[in-house]
Amino acid sequence: MSRTEVRLPPLGDEAGDEATVSVFFRGPGEEIKADDDLVEMITDKAAFTVPSPVTGTIVSIEVAENDVVKVGEVLAVVEAPD
């Protein structure tokens, strides 16, 4: 099995380089499919979701709701079957 870190993606020039964690839609131990929404993030310009890049099981959530995270920071880890 391989583990994939789900990171906060680049937000664009106008959105800045950080966002606030609004809500996780799934938690550790739960299954998730590639492209399913994992977490909602908020900037001062917009709200958006970050999808899972792989199908697998959520191993850990690395940040808490209401945390402010920077682009590239790990949000969660998903373990995919090989």
C-alpha positions in Angstrom: 0.0 0.0 0.0 1.2 3.5 -0.7 0.5 6.7 1.2 -0.3 10.0 -0.5 -0.2 13.3 1.3 -3.1 15.6 0.4 -1.7 19.1 0.4 -3.3 22.6 0.1 -2.9 23.4 -3.6 -1.8 26.8 -5.1 -4.6 29.3 -4.6 -3.9 31.8 -7.4 -2.4 35.2 -7.4 -5.3 37.1 -5.9 -6.2 34.5 -3.2 -2.9 34.6 -1.4 -0.9 31.8 0.1 -3.0 30.5 3.0 -6.6 29.3 3.7 -8.7 28.3 6.7 -9.9 24.8 7.2 -13.7 24.9 7.2 -14.8 21.3 7.5 -13.6 17.8 6.7 -16.2 15.7 4.9 -14.6 12.4 6.0 -12.3 11.2 8.8 -9.6 8.7 9.6 -10.5 5.1 8.7 -13.1 6.1 6.1 -12.9 5.1 2.5 -12.6 7.9 -0.2 -12.5 7.8 -4.0 -10.2 9.8 -6.2 -11.8 13.2 -6.9 -14.2 13.0 -4.0 -14.3 16.2 -1.9 -12.2 15.7 1.3 -12.1 19.2 2.9 -13.7 22.6 2.4 -11.2 25.5 2.7 -12.0 29.3 3.0 -10.0 32.3 1.9 -11.0 35.9 2.2 -12.1 35.7 -1.5 -13.9 32.3 -1.7 -14.7 28.9 -0.4 -13.5 25.8 -2.3 -13.0 22.1 -1.8 -9.9 20.0 -2.0 -10.5 16.5 -3.4 -8.6 13.3 -2.7 -6.1 12.6 -5.4 -6.4 8.8 -5.0 -8.9 6.1 -4.0 -8.1 4.6 -0.6 -8.5 4.9 3.1 -7.9 8.1 5.1 -5.1 7.4 7.5 -4.8 10.7 9.2 -6.1 14.3 9.3 -3.1 16.6 9.8 -4.8 19.9 10.6 -7.9 20.9 12.6 -11.0 22.7 11.5 -10.4 26.5 11.8 -6.6 26.1 11.4 -5.0 28.5 8.9 -2.7 26.5 6.6 -0.2 27.6 3.9 -0.1 26.4 0.3 1.8 23.1 0.2 1.0 22.1 3.8 -0.3 18.6 4.4 -4.0 18.4 5.1 -4.5 14.6 5.3 -2.9 11.3 4.4 -4.7 8.7 2.2 -3.5 5.1 1.9 -4.2 3.5 -1.5 -4.0 -0.2 -2.3 -1.2 -1.1 -4.7 
